[in-house]
Amino acid sequence: MAGAWLSPDQDFDSGKISLGTLHSAKGLEFRAVAVVACDDNHLPLKAAIDAATEPDEKSVTRDRELSLLYVGCTRARDQLLISWSGTPSRFLASQKQSD
């Protein structure tokens, strides 16, 4: 199956898998979403945390990273797959599964 990077003029009915970043998925909805690389090496993004120099700034950056994951996961209308390799992100480990 072919894939296409998310773009404003994309034809979502083309049968192609849409690929993109969490940022590029904002405001969109899909039948199924896979959020990949949700491990401690990738989420939260180390470069974003390291760029923050003050403790308050680091906290705000972590909150933004968590919000971005939330946005990505809520793009799924029917099915959501979250994957990781090794240790799951602390953002996933801190969430309790609801019944």
C-alpha positions in Angstrom: 0.0 0.0 0.0 1.3 3.4 -0.9 1.8 6.3 1.6 1.6 10.0 1.4 2.8 12.8 3.7 0.1 14.9 5.3 -0.6 18.0 3.4 -3.4 20.6 3.2 -4.4 19.5 -0.3 -4.2 15.8 0.3 -7.0 13.5 -1.0 -7.8 11.4 2.0 -10.0 9.1 -0.1 -7.1 8.1 -2.3 -6.6 4.8 -0.3 -3.1 5.8 0.7 -1.8 5.7 4.2 -1.2 9.2 5.5 2.1 9.8 7.2 3.0 12.8 9.3 4.1 14.2 12.6 1.9 14.8 15.6 2.0 18.5 14.8 0.8 18.0 11.2 -2.2 15.9 12.4 -3.7 18.7 14.5 -7.3 19.4 13.6 -7.6 16.3 11.4 -9.5 13.0 12.1 -8.8 9.6 10.8 -10.6 6.2 11.0 -7.5 4.6 12.4 -4.2 6.1 13.8 -0.9 4.5 14.7 1.3 6.6 17.0 4.7 5.0 16.9 8.0 5.3 18.8 6.3 6.2 22.1 9.3 5.1 24.1 11.5 6.9 26.6 14.1 7.6 23.9 11.6 9.6 21.8 8.8 10.8 24.0 9.1 13.4 25.5 11.5 14.7 22.8 14.8 15.0 24.5 16.0 17.9 22.4 12.9 19.9 23.5 13.5 19.2 27.2 17.2 19.9 26.9 16.5 23.3 25.2 14.6 24.4 28.2 17.0 25.9 30.8 14.8 26.8 33.7 12.9 24.3 35.8 9.6 26.0 35.1 10.4 26.1 31.4 11.2 22.3 31.5 7.8 21.7 33.1 6.0 23.7 30.5 7.9 21.8 27.8 7.0 18.4 29.3 3.3 19.5 29.4 3.4 20.5 25.8 4.9 17.2 24.8 2.2 15.4 26.7 -0.5 17.6 25.1 1.0 16.8 21.7 0.7 13.0 22.4 -2.9 13.6 23.5 -3.7 15.5 20.2 -2.1 12.7 18.2 -4.1 10.0 20.0 -7.4 11.8 19.7 -7.1 12.0 15.9 -8.4 8.4 15.8 -12.1 8.0 15.3 -12.4 4.2 15.5 -9.0 2.6 16.2 -5.8 3.7 17.9 -2.5 1.8 18.0 0.3 3.0 20.2 3.7 1.3 19.9 7.1 1.5 21.4 10.4 -0.3 21.6 12.1 -1.0 24.9 10.7 1.1 27.7 7.4 2.8 27.1 7.3 6.6 27.5 6.7 7.8 31.0 3.7 9.5 29.5 2.2 6.1 28.8 3.3 4.5 32.1 1.5 7.3 34.1 -1.8 6.7 32.4 -4.3 4.3 34.0 -6.5 2.2 31.6 -10.2 2.8 32.2 -12.7 0.0 32.1 
